[in-house]
Amino acid sequence: MQQPKDFSWDELVRLFGIFGFLLDSKGKTSGSGVQFVKDGEVHALHKPHPTNVIKAYAMKKVYNFLNEKGLLKETDEDNKNEDNSIKKEDNEKFGV
């Protein structure tokens, strides 16, 4: 699965919310550290700054976490060679 390069913090909060996770700021002294919590499952990370875009290493951790929990489905497009496939998002960006 190709990871987005411009996934925003708000989109990440919505994504975790879709799967039933709640955002917990871990208290006043946590700084940018937050965690998403659901039924004893916790995924901790830092809010991005100074921009609102999630860094690639953090997106990889999110993907791995959600995948390990069985929350992501594999699609036919995921099975294609990523070098030769054009993603739907790419088509939309370029008006195809």
C-alpha positions in Angstrom: 0.0 0.0 0.0 1.4 3.4 -1.0 1.5 5.9 1.9 0.2 9.4 1.4 2.7 12.2 1.5 0.3 14.9 2.7 -1.9 13.1 5.3 -2.9 15.8 7.8 -3.3 15.5 11.6 -7.1 16.1 11.3 -7.3 13.2 8.8 -5.4 10.9 11.1 -7.8 11.8 14.0 -10.8 11.0 11.8 -9.2 7.7 10.6 -8.6 6.5 14.2 -12.2 7.7 15.1 -13.6 5.6 12.3 -12.1 2.6 13.9 -13.5 3.6 17.3 -10.3 5.0 18.9 -10.5 8.0 21.2 -7.8 10.7 21.3 -6.1 11.1 24.7 -3.6 14.0 25.2 -1.9 12.2 28.1 -2.2 15.2 30.5 -1.0 18.7 30.6 2.7 17.9 30.7 2.7 15.6 27.6 3.6 18.3 25.1 2.8 17.1 21.7 2.5 13.5 22.8 -0.9 11.9 22.3 -2.4 8.4 22.2 -5.3 6.8 20.5 -7.1 4.4 22.8 -9.7 1.7 22.3 -10.5 -1.4 24.5 -7.0 -1.4 26.1 -5.2 -1.0 22.7 -3.0 2.1 22.6 -1.2 3.8 19.8 1.1 6.6 20.9 2.6 9.3 18.7 3.4 13.0 18.6 1.3 15.7 16.9 3.2 17.1 13.9 4.7 20.5 14.2 5.3 23.1 12.9 3.1 21.8 10.0 0.0 19.7 10.2 1.3 17.0 7.9 2.1 13.6 9.4 5.7 12.5 8.8 6.4 9.4 6.7 7.9 7.4 9.6 4.8 8.1 11.7 2.4 7.1 8.9 4.4 3.8 8.5 3.9 3.2 12.3 0.1 4.0 12.0 -0.2 1.7 9.0 1.6 -1.1 10.7 -0.5 -0.7 13.9 -3.8 -0.7 12.0 -2.7 -3.6 9.8 -1.6 -5.7 12.8 -5.0 -5.1 14.4 -6.7 -6.4 11.3 -8.4 -3.1 10.5 -7.0 -2.6 7.0 -8.1 -4.7 4.0 -5.9 -5.7 1.2 -7.2 -4.7 -2.2 -6.4 -5.9 -5.7 -4.6 -2.6 -6.2 -2.4 -3.4 -3.2 -1.3 -6.6 -5.0 -0.1 -4.7 -8.1 3.5 -3.7 -8.4 3.5 -0.1 -7.0 6.0 1.1 -9.6 3.5 0.2 -12.4 0.2 1.2 -10.8 -1.5 4.5 -10.8 -3.4 5.2 -7.6 -6.9 6.7 -7.7 -5.7 9.7 -5.6 -3.1 10.4 -8.3 -5.8 10.3 -11.0 -7.9 12.8 -9.0 -5.0 15.1 -8.4 -4.2 15.3 -12.1 -7.9 15.4 -13.3 -7.8 12.0 -15.0 
